[in-house]
Amino acid sequence: MTVTDNGTFGVLTDEAIERSRLRNGVPERIPHAPHNYEVTWDGVRHFAQAYGDDNPLWCDPSYGPTTRWGGLIAPPNFHYTMGEDAAPRPDAETKALFRGDPFAGLGSYQAVMQFEWWRPLRLGDRLHCLRAQVGVVPKTSRFGGRSAHVTRAFIYDNQNGEPCVIRRGTWVNAERSASKKRKKEHLEQVPYTAEELAEIDAAYEAEARRGSEPRYFEDVRIGEALPVRVKGPLVATDVVVWHVGWGMQLTPNGAFGHAYKVRKKAPGLYPPNALNIPDTVQRLHWEPERARELGIPTSYDYGAMRETWLTHLITDWIGDDGWLWKLSVQHRAFNYMGDTTWLKGQVVDKKQVHGRNEVHIELWCENQRGTITSPARAVVLLPTRDAGVELPDPPADSRDEILRYEMGRVEREG
């Protein structure tokens, strides 16, 4: 049960942590249909527009055939919107294992997201997703007191069974009461001046894309800075447009009667608002009152938004012939409504490994107050003047084998 009579609802207990650990390595059903079943021009274009990217490689079907890819491909993070459930039908024991949420009533906040991309998504591709929890670690932080860090792996393959991408996410589950009682963050927001808005507009005007001009491995220098990009100031409309391309993720798409049917099955996803009307838990991203109820000064973005912003910076820098292989993003601070995010990066290493021409980049999201909200690291593969980029191999040939690899990786890394 998720709500008990012993006062444990919304309380992080040792029992809850142990219950959660029993789920490690067990494929978990994905409760909702994907936002996109298939890679389409419209789906890809809407997703790219949702984070401010108009790269013709994913927005113009006539451009793709002129590139090494031979056609339109999707931006790296598009898999977020896809993935038919690949978990086997659960038996009675598995159903019992996943009955109820061990951390019901706790606040859940995305902390880290890691990606590895092995092949592009092309028009007509369909994806299956195998989701499984791979780790649970109890921690104590100043933000919410005691917390449980839960890591899940999302392994995607296409209609031919070829692994395409893995996403590893870590979420912090903390007691909401502790979050409310902590010393509240002081947030002072003042209107932007005309000069500040002009600086932001100038950054948009200065955006440049490498595109069809190859960026060669030989030409990259350690210490080289990536061009600065900007996203913001963030407004509620940006979040609305984001959902158009990204979907809803936590609560499924659909309104009115459709939402009612979902609410019947999962009432905890629809806490009442000030008028006692059930509404999605996700509304704290656009409803300041809900955010303040949870001890947060105002509404804020999604971590996934910042992840796409960083991939936008990278893919524009590497050009059509480059390949974004790995990205790891830490989300350390809220990006509030009204904030402006400056995207910055620097090359920290370059090396040739097993025939790969790797460039290692440190990146970060920095707000107008000078706070780094999301530091990140990336590895990209670039062509040389003598050879193009060979796509990296996944660690195994099937999603089930990759899940076993992930479990071993987590165990090795402690």
Backbone torsions as a table, in degrees:
resi	resn	phi	psi	omega
1	MET	NA	150.8	178.9
2	THR	-93.6	-25.6	177.9
3	VAL	-118.1	123.8	-176.1
4	THR	-117.8	170.9	-179.7
5	ASP	-92.4	-2.0	-175.9
6	ASN	-99.9	14.4	174.2
7	GLY	77.7	19.8	-177.9
8	THR	-92.5	-8.7	178.0
9	PHE	-63.1	127.2	-179.2
10	GLY	79.2	8.8	-179.8
11	VAL	-117.8	132.6	179.7
12	LEU	-85.4	114.8	-177.1
13	THR	-118.0	160.7	175.1
14	ASP	-61.2	-36.5	179.2
15	GLU	-61.7	-41.0	179.5
16	ALA	-63.2	-40.8	179.8
17	ILE	-64.3	-43.7	179.5
18	GLU	-66.9	-38.3	176.3
19	ARG	-61.0	-41.3	-179.7
20	SER	-66.0	-39.5	-178.1
21	ARG	-62.5	-28.1	178.7
22	LEU	-62.7	-19.0	-178.3
23	ARG	-86.6	-8.5	-177.5
24	ASN	-57.9	128.4	176.5
25	GLY	82.2	-1.7	-179.1
26	VAL	-97.2	119.9	178.7
27	PRO	-55.3	135.8	-174.1
28	GLU	-115.2	130.2	179.9
29	ARG	-61.3	141.5	174.4
30	ILE	-92.1	118.0	-168.3
31	PRO	-72.8	-20.9	-173.1
32	HIS	-119.8	153.7	173.3
33	ALA	-67.6	150.5	179.1
34	PRO	-68.3	156.7	176.2
35	HIS	-64.3	-37.4	176.4
36	ASN	-128.3	126.2	174.3
37	TYR	-81.0	-27.6	-171.6
38	GLU	-139.4	149.3	174.8
39	VAL	-74.8	114.3	178.1
40	THR	-125.6	160.0	177.5
41	TRP	-58.8	-46.8	-178.6
42	ASP	-63.1	-46.1	-178.7
43	GLY	-61.1	-44.4	179.8
44	VAL	-65.2	-45.2	-178.5
45	ARG	-63.0	-43.5	179.6
46	HIS	-63.9	-37.7	179.0
47	PHE	-66.8	-46.0	180.0
48	ALA	-61.8	-43.2	178.7
49	GLN	-63.3	-29.3	-177.5
50	ALA	-64.7	-23.1	176.4
51	TYR	-117.1	13.7	171.1
52	GLY	85.8	29.4	-176.4
53	ASP	-115.7	123.9	178.6
54	ASP	-116.3	28.7	179.6
55	ASN	-55.8	123.5	-178.6
56	PRO	-64.8	-17.3	178.4
57	LEU	-60.6	-29.6	175.7
58	TRP	-118.4	2.1	-177.9
59	CYS	-119.1	-11.8	-175.5
60	ASP	-131.6	105.6	-177.8
61	PRO	-61.1	-22.3	179.6
62	SER	-80.1	-14.5	-177.9
63	TYR	-86.1	-41.5	-175.4
64	GLY	-52.3	-42.2	-179.1
65	PRO	-61.4	-16.7	179.6
66	THR	-86.3	-3.6	-175.7
67	THR	-105.9	175.9	179.0
68	ARG	-62.7	-19.1	-175.6
69	TRP	-84.3	-17.1	175.2
70	GLY	74.2	8.6	179.6
71	GLY	173.2	176.1	179.4
72	LEU	-64.1	136.0	172.6
73	ILE	-124.6	163.9	-178.1
74	ALA	-88.9	152.0	174.0
75	PRO	-63.7	157.8	-171.5
76	PRO	-51.4	-44.3	-172.3
77	ASN	-84.2	6.4	-176.3
78	PHE	-62.5	-24.5	179.2
79	HIS	-58.3	-23.7	176.3
80	TYR	-51.1	-34.7	-173.8
81	THR	-87.8	-2.8	-171.6
82	MET	-122.5	-178.8	172.6
83	GLY	114.0	89.1	172.4
84	GLU	-70.7	145.6	-172.6
85	ASP	-61.3	126.4	-179.7
86	ALA	-107.8	2.8	179.5
87	ALA	-70.8	141.6	177.0
88	PRO	-66.5	157.5	177.4
89	ARG	-60.8	125.2	-173.6
90	PRO	-72.2	143.4	171.8
91	ASP	-84.9	-178.7	-175.7
92	ALA	-61.3	-38.5	-179.1
93	GLU	-66.0	-41.8	179.6
94	THR	-67.7	-39.7	177.0
95	LYS	-59.2	-42.7	179.4
96	ALA	-64.8	-37.9	-179.0
97	LEU	-61.9	-36.3	-176.4
98	PHE	-99.3	9.4	-179.9
99	ARG	-76.9	120.0	-179.7
100	GLY	80.7	157.1	179.9
101	ASP	-102.0	117.9	178.5
102	PRO	-55.8	-26.5	-177.4
103	PHE	-108.8	28.5	179.6
104	ALA	-57.4	135.3	178.4
105	GLY	89.5	-10.2	178.0
106	LEU	-85.9	155.8	170.5
107	GLY	-78.3	143.0	-179.7
108	SER	-124.5	126.2	-175.8
109	TYR	-131.6	130.2	178.9
110	GLN	-68.0	131.3	-177.1
111	ALA	-114.0	-42.9	-176.2
112	VAL	-140.5	143.1	170.9
113	MET	-138.3	129.1	179.2
114	GLN	-120.6	145.7	-179.4
115	PHE	-133.9	149.1	163.7
116	GLU	-135.8	128.4	-180.0
117	TRP	-111.0	131.8	-176.9
118	TRP	-114.0	-26.7	177.9
119	ARG	-155.8	154.4	-177.4
120	PRO	-76.1	160.5	172.6
121	LEU	-98.3	126.2	-176.2
122	ARG	-112.6	162.0	177.8
123	LEU	-52.5	132.3	179.6
124	GLY	92.4	-13.5	178.6
125	ASP	-65.0	144.7	169.8
126	ARG	-121.6	145.9	-178.0
127	LEU	-118.0	146.4	166.5
128	HIS	-112.1	147.5	-177.5
129	CYS	-126.6	127.1	172.7
130	LEU	-103.8	116.1	-178.8
131	ARG	-108.9	133.2	177.2
132	ALA	-154.0	142.7	173.7
133	GLN	-75.0	136.9	-178.0
134	VAL	-123.1	-2.7	179.0
135	GLY	-171.4	146.7	175.1
136	VAL	-137.3	123.1	-177.5
137	VAL	-130.8	119.3	175.4
138	PRO	-76.2	139.5	179.4
139	LYS	-143.9	167.5	175.1
140	THR	-125.1	132.1	-178.9
141	SER	-136.8	164.0	178.1
142	ARG	-73.2	-20.6	-175.1
143	PHE	-70.0	-53.8	-175.0
144	GLY	-132.9	22.4	-177.8
145	GLY	73.2	-133.8	179.8
146	ARG	-74.1	142.3	-177.9
147	SER	-148.4	164.4	174.7
148	ALA	-121.4	124.1	179.3
149	HIS	-95.9	114.4	-176.5
150	VAL	-109.5	126.3	179.3
151	THR	-110.3	131.6	176.8
152	ARG	-122.5	146.5	173.7
153	ALA	-107.2	136.6	176.4
154	PHE	-119.8	109.5	-173.2
155	ILE	-109.7	123.6	-174.1
156	TYR	-114.3	134.1	167.6
157	ASP	-130.9	162.8	-175.8
158	ASN	-93.0	-172.1	-175.8
159	GLN	-65.5	-14.6	177.9
160	ASN	-98.2	5.9	-179.3
161	GLY	78.3	14.4	-178.7
162	GLU	-90.0	122.1	177.4
163	PRO	-60.5	133.7	-176.9
164	CYS	-112.0	-42.5	-173.0
165	VAL	-162.0	150.7	169.6
166	ILE	-124.4	140.3	174.9
167	ARG	-122.6	127.1	178.3
168	ARG	-116.0	119.1	-177.3
169	GLY	-118.4	140.9	174.6
170	THR	-118.6	126.9	179.1
171	TRP	-116.2	139.1	176.7
172	VAL	-94.4	121.0	176.6
173	ASN	-104.5	114.9	-175.1
174	ALA	-131.9	153.3	179.6
175	GLU	-66.6	127.6	-179.7
176	ARG	-63.5	-34.7	-179.3
177	SER	-64.5	-39.7	177.5
178	ALA	-65.9	-38.2	178.8
179	SER	-62.5	-40.7	-178.9
180	LYS	-69.5	-35.8	-173.9
181	LYS	-80.9	-18.1	-178.5
182	ARG	-63.8	164.1	175.8
183	LYS	-61.8	119.8	-174.8
184	LYS	-69.3	142.1	176.8
185	GLU	-66.5	135.2	177.4
186	HIS	-87.0	118.4	179.8
187	LEU	-120.3	116.1	177.2
188	GLU	-113.1	118.7	179.3
189	GLN	-119.4	132.3	-179.7
190	VAL	-124.4	154.0	179.1
191	PRO	-58.9	146.8	176.8
192	TYR	-72.5	144.6	173.5
193	THR	-82.4	163.5	176.9
194	ALA	-61.0	-34.7	-179.9
195	GLU	-68.3	-40.0	179.1
196	GLU	-66.0	-41.7	178.1
197	LEU	-66.7	-35.3	178.0
198	ALA	-65.5	-35.2	178.1
199	GLU	-65.5	-40.4	178.2
200	ILE	-65.8	-45.7	179.1
201	ASP	-61.0	-37.4	179.5
202	ALA	-64.6	-35.3	177.9
203	ALA	-66.3	-39.5	175.5
204	TYR	-63.4	-41.9	179.9
205	GLU	-62.0	-31.7	-174.8
206	ALA	-85.6	-3.2	-178.2
207	GLU	-58.0	136.1	179.6
208	ALA	-135.8	149.0	-179.0
209	ARG	-122.1	133.2	-179.9
210	ARG	-64.9	-43.2	173.9
211	GLY	60.7	-128.4	-172.7
212	SER	-78.0	-10.6	178.5
213	GLU	-83.3	112.3	-176.0
214	PRO	-61.0	142.0	168.8
215	ARG	-100.7	109.5	-173.5
216	TYR	-84.6	144.5	179.5
217	PHE	-56.1	-39.6	-177.0
218	GLU	-62.3	-27.1	-172.9
219	ASP	-89.0	-11.4	-176.8
220	VAL	-80.8	136.4	-179.4
221	ARG	-113.2	138.5	172.1
222	ILE	-64.0	132.3	-175.3
223	GLY	97.0	-11.3	179.6
224	GLU	-64.4	135.1	179.5
225	ALA	-93.2	140.9	172.5
226	LEU	-79.6	151.2	177.0
227	PRO	-59.2	138.5	179.8
228	VAL	-73.4	137.6	175.0
229	ARG	-122.0	166.2	-178.6
230	VAL	-134.5	147.2	171.6
231	LYS	-136.0	117.7	179.8
232	GLY	137.3	-174.8	-5.7
233	PRO	-62.9	140.2	-176.5
234	LEU	-70.9	129.3	176.6
235	VAL	-129.4	165.1	-177.8
236	ALA	-59.1	-32.4	178.3
237	THR	-60.0	-36.1	177.6
238	ASP	-60.8	-38.8	179.9
239	VAL	-69.9	-38.4	176.8
240	VAL	-61.0	-48.9	-179.4
241	VAL	-63.8	-36.7	177.3
242	TRP	-58.7	-44.1	-179.2
243	HIS	-67.4	-29.3	177.0
244	VAL	-59.5	-42.1	-178.5
245	GLY	-86.9	-34.4	-172.0
246	TRP	-91.1	-23.7	-170.2
247	GLY	86.1	-167.3	-179.5
248	MET	-100.1	-27.6	176.7
249	GLN	69.8	-74.7	-174.4
250	LEU	-71.6	-51.1	173.4
251	THR	-107.7	139.2	-171.4
252	PRO	-70.0	159.3	174.6
253	ASN	-61.2	149.4	178.4
254	GLY	127.4	145.5	-176.1
255	ALA	-125.8	169.9	172.9
256	PHE	54.2	-116.2	-175.7
257	GLY	-61.7	-34.8	178.1
258	HIS	-64.3	-46.1	179.2
259	ALA	-63.8	-35.3	178.8
260	TYR	-61.0	-41.7	-179.8
261	LYS	-64.2	-37.8	176.9
262	VAL	-67.8	-41.4	-178.4
263	ARG	-63.5	-33.3	177.5
264	LYS	-60.8	-37.6	-178.1
265	LYS	-81.7	-32.6	-175.3
266	ALA	-137.2	70.8	-177.0
267	PRO	-62.1	-24.7	-179.7
268	GLY	-65.8	-17.0	178.6
269	LEU	-83.1	-1.5	-176.0
270	TYR	-132.8	69.5	177.3
271	PRO	-67.2	148.0	-177.2
272	PRO	-70.1	148.3	175.6
273	ASN	-91.0	-167.5	-175.3
274	ALA	-63.6	-21.4	177.8
275	LEU	-96.1	11.2	-179.6
276	ASN	68.3	23.4	178.8
277	ILE	-96.8	124.9	177.4
278	PRO	-61.6	135.1	179.7
279	ASP	-148.7	155.8	-174.3
280	THR	-55.8	145.1	175.4
281	VAL	-63.1	-21.4	-177.0
282	GLN	-73.1	-6.6	-175.4
283	ARG	-67.2	-13.9	176.8
284	LEU	-62.8	-15.7	177.8
285	HIS	-79.3	-12.8	177.6
286	TRP	-137.0	-2.9	-179.5
287	GLU	-117.3	99.3	-175.8
288	PRO	-56.3	-34.6	-178.6
289	GLU	-60.8	-41.7	179.0
290	ARG	-65.7	-40.5	178.0
291	ALA	-60.8	-42.5	-178.8
292	ARG	-67.5	-31.3	175.6
293	GLU	-59.3	-28.7	-177.6
294	LEU	-97.8	12.7	176.4
295	GLY	83.0	15.9	-179.7
296	ILE	-108.9	134.6	-171.4
297	PRO	-56.5	-37.0	-179.2
298	THR	-164.9	-178.9	-179.0
299	SER	-66.0	160.6	-177.0
300	TYR	-149.1	173.6	-174.8
301	ASP	-80.6	-175.2	170.3
302	TYR	-99.3	146.7	174.5
303	GLY	-58.5	-36.5	-179.0
304	ALA	-61.8	-29.4	176.8
305	MET	-62.6	-47.0	-179.2
306	ARG	-64.8	-34.8	177.5
307	GLU	-61.7	-42.2	178.3
308	THR	-69.9	-34.6	176.9
309	TRP	-59.9	-42.6	-179.6
310	LEU	-68.0	-38.7	177.0
311	THR	-67.3	-31.3	175.4
312	HIS	-61.3	-46.2	178.0
313	LEU	-59.1	-44.8	-175.1
314	ILE	-69.9	-48.7	-174.4
315	THR	-67.0	-32.4	174.6
316	ASP	-67.7	-31.0	-177.8
317	TRP	-78.4	-39.7	-174.7
318	ILE	-80.5	-21.9	179.6
319	GLY	81.6	177.9	-174.8
320	ASP	-62.7	-32.0	-173.4
321	ASP	-87.6	-9.9	178.7
322	GLY	-84.3	171.2	-179.4
323	TRP	-139.8	124.6	173.0
324	LEU	-81.5	114.4	-175.3
325	TRP	-96.4	-51.3	-175.2
326	LYS	-132.7	145.0	174.4
327	LEU	-147.5	131.6	175.7
328	SER	-128.5	123.3	-175.0
329	VAL	-123.6	131.0	174.1
330	GLN	-106.2	133.3	177.8
331	HIS	-105.8	106.3	-170.7
332	ARG	-107.1	-17.2	-177.9
333	ALA	-149.8	155.5	179.9
334	PHE	-71.9	147.2	171.3
335	ASN	-109.9	98.4	-168.3
336	TYR	-82.2	158.3	171.1
337	MET	-53.3	132.5	-177.7
338	GLY	95.6	-14.0	-179.8
339	ASP	-79.0	151.1	173.2
340	THR	-112.3	132.9	-178.6
341	THR	-110.6	124.3	175.6
342	TRP	-100.8	127.2	-177.6
343	LEU	-100.2	123.9	-175.0
344	LYS	-133.6	155.5	179.8
345	GLY	-159.8	160.8	-179.7
346	GLN	-149.7	139.1	175.4
347	VAL	-72.7	126.0	-178.1
348	VAL	-112.6	-13.7	179.1
349	ASP	-166.3	157.2	171.9
350	LYS	-148.6	137.9	-178.4
351	LYS	-160.2	157.2	177.2
352	GLN	-106.2	119.3	-175.0
353	VAL	-131.7	119.3	177.2
354	HIS	50.5	41.6	178.7
355	GLY	82.4	-2.9	177.7
356	ARG	-92.2	140.8	175.7
357	ASN	-102.3	91.8	-172.0
358	GLU	-92.5	135.5	170.2
359	VAL	-121.0	124.9	-178.0
360	HIS	-101.6	132.1	-172.5
361	ILE	-128.7	135.3	167.6
362	GLU	-97.4	133.7	-179.6
363	LEU	-132.4	164.2	174.7
364	TRP	-162.3	154.4	171.7
365	CYS	-101.0	128.5	-176.7
366	GLU	-130.4	128.0	-177.5
367	ASN	-86.1	179.0	-175.3
368	GLN	-68.8	-12.8	176.6
369	ARG	-91.3	1.8	179.3
370	GLY	85.2	9.0	179.4
371	THR	-88.1	129.7	174.7
372	ILE	-82.7	111.5	-176.1
373	THR	-88.4	-30.9	-177.3
374	SER	-145.4	95.3	171.6
375	PRO	-76.5	153.0	-176.2
376	ALA	-152.4	162.4	172.9
377	ARG	-134.3	145.7	-179.4
378	ALA	-139.7	153.6	171.1
379	VAL	-124.5	123.8	177.7
380	VAL	-118.0	154.6	177.2
381	LEU	-111.7	129.4	-176.8
382	LEU	-120.5	153.0	175.6
383	PRO	-75.3	161.1	168.0
384	THR	-107.1	175.9	178.2
385	ARG	-70.8	-13.5	-178.6
386	ASP	-103.9	-18.4	-174.3
387	ALA	-154.8	150.1	176.7
388	GLY	-84.7	-174.6	-178.5
389	VAL	-86.1	130.3	169.5
390	GLU	-95.9	131.8	-177.6
391	LEU	-65.0	142.9	-178.9
392	PRO	-71.8	152.2	177.6
393	ASP	-86.2	143.5	171.4
394	PRO	-69.6	164.0	-178.2
395	PRO	-70.7	-14.3	178.8
396	ALA	-155.5	172.3	-172.1
397	ASP	-94.2	-7.8	-179.4
398	SER	-140.6	159.2	-178.3
399	ARG	-64.2	-35.4	179.3
400	ASP	-66.1	-40.3	177.7
401	GLU	-68.3	-36.0	178.0
402	ILE	-65.7	-38.2	177.1
403	LEU	-61.5	-42.8	177.5
404	ARG	-62.7	-39.3	176.9
405	TYR	-61.6	-42.7	-179.2
406	GLU	-62.7	-41.7	178.3
407	MET	-61.1	-41.5	177.6
408	GLY	-67.1	-37.6	178.9
409	ARG	-62.8	-45.4	179.5
410	VAL	-62.6	-40.5	179.4
411	GLU	-65.5	-40.3	-179.9
412	ARG	-66.7	-37.2	-177.5
413	GLU	-83.2	-6.8	177.8
414	GLY	74.0	NA	NA
